[in-house]
């Protein structure tokens, strides 16, 4: 039974990965995903976790045919495939940004300057719109 469970998890991962992340032979899977677009099925095929849930259902029959055992195996096979997908993903490499000097962009944002003669940068309390809202 343990070998059947491992095979069901691996088969679920393989089929789900093929449908969600690969183009397939002759780009057939890519064309199917493109044709499905933003339909319910198209959205399902874009989500590994969602699709593995449905792919695992028939795979669980390979392990057991008892109703309660099948249901638990279905969840376990899908969960195992999801864990494999997380393990097999390429790692995300985070690199620090170079330090900025005064006057440079600070992490993509400009430093804020407040002046009274620039209405875009004035304090919110001094604008007429804010004053109207406070008086209501």
C-alpha positions in Angstrom: 0.0 0.0 0.0 2.9 2.4 0.8 4.4 1.9 -2.7 0.9 2.6 -4.2 0.6 5.8 -2.2 4.1 7.0 -3.3 3.3 6.2 -6.9 -0.1 8.0 -6.7 1.6 11.1 -5.3 4.3 11.1 -8.0 1.8 10.5 -10.8 -0.4 13.3 -9.5 2.5 15.7 -9.3 3.7 14.8 -12.8 0.3 15.2 -14.5 -0.6 18.4 -12.5 2.8 19.9 -13.3 2.5 19.0 -17.0 -0.9 20.7 -17.2 -0.1 23.8 -15.1 3.6 24.6 -15.9 4.7 22.9 -19.2 3.9 23.4 -22.8 3.7 19.6 -23.6 4.7 17.8 -26.7 4.2 19.9 -29.8 3.0 22.8 -27.5 -0.4 21.0 -27.2 -0.8 21.8 -23.5 0.1 25.4 -24.1 -2.6 25.6 -26.8 -5.2 24.1 -24.6 -4.4 26.5 -21.7 -4.6 29.4 -24.2 -7.9 28.2 -25.6 -9.4 27.9 -22.1 -8.4 31.5 -21.3 -10.1 33.0 -18.2 -12.9 30.4 -18.1 -13.5 28.4 -14.9 -11.5 25.5 -16.4 -8.8 27.9 -17.5 -8.4 29.3 -14.0 -8.4 25.8 -12.6 -5.6 24.7 -14.9 -3.5 27.8 -13.8 -3.5 26.8 -10.1 -1.3 23.8 -9.2 -3.0 23.3 -5.8 -6.5 23.4 -7.2 -5.8 21.1 -10.1 -3.8 18.6 -8.0 -7.0 18.2 -5.8 -8.9 17.0 -8.9 -6.1 15.0 -10.4 -5.6 13.2 -7.1 -9.2 11.9 -7.0 -8.8 9.1 -9.6 -5.2 8.5 -8.5 -6.4 7.7 -5.0 -8.4 4.8 -6.5 -5.1 3.2 -7.4 -4.3 3.0 -3.6 -7.7 2.0 -2.2 -11.3 1.4 -3.2 -12.9 1.7 0.2 -15.0 4.9 0.4 -13.5 6.3 3.6 -10.0 5.2 2.8 -10.3 6.6 -0.7 -11.4 10.0 0.6 -8.5 10.2 3.0 -6.1 9.0 0.4 -7.4 11.6 -2.1 -6.5 14.4 0.3 -3.2 12.8 1.1 -2.2 12.3 -2.5 -3.1 15.9 -3.3 -1.3 17.2 -0.3 1.8 15.1 -1.2 1.8 16.5 -4.7 1.5 20.1 -3.3 4.5 19.5 -1.0 6.5 18.1 -3.9 5.7 21.2 -5.9 6.9 23.5 -3.1 10.1 21.5 -2.8 10.8 21.4 -6.5 10.3 25.1 -7.1 13.3 27.1 -8.0 14.5 29.0 -4.9 13.9 32.8 -4.8 17.1 34.7 -4.4 16.8 38.0 -2.5 19.5 40.5 -3.1 19.9 43.8 -1.3 19.7 47.0 -3.2 22.8 49.2 -3.4 22.8 52.0 -0.8 21.5 55.3 -2.0 23.2 58.6 -1.5 21.3 61.8 -0.6 19.2 63.0 -3.5 18.9 59.6 -5.0 15.8 57.5 -5.1 15.1 55.8 -1.8 13.9 52.3 -2.7 12.0 53.7 -5.7 10.3 56.5 -3.8 11.1 60.2 -4.0 11.8 61.9 -0.7 8.8 64.1 0.3 9.2 67.8 0.5 6.4 69.9 2.1 6.0 73.5 1.0 3.1 75.8 1.5 3.3 77.3 -2.0 2.9 73.8 -3.6 -0.7 72.7 -3.2 0.1 69.1 -4.1 2.5 68.8 -1.2 0.7 70.9 1.4 -0.7 69.4 4.6 -4.1 67.9 4.2 -5.6 70.1 6.9 -4.9 73.2 4.9 -6.8 72.1 1.8 -10.4 73.4 1.3 -11.7 69.8 0.7 -10.4 68.7 4.1 -11.9 71.8 5.7 -15.3 71.0 4.1 -15.3 67.5 5.4 -14.5 68.6 8.9 -17.3 71.1 9.0 -20.0 68.6 8.1 
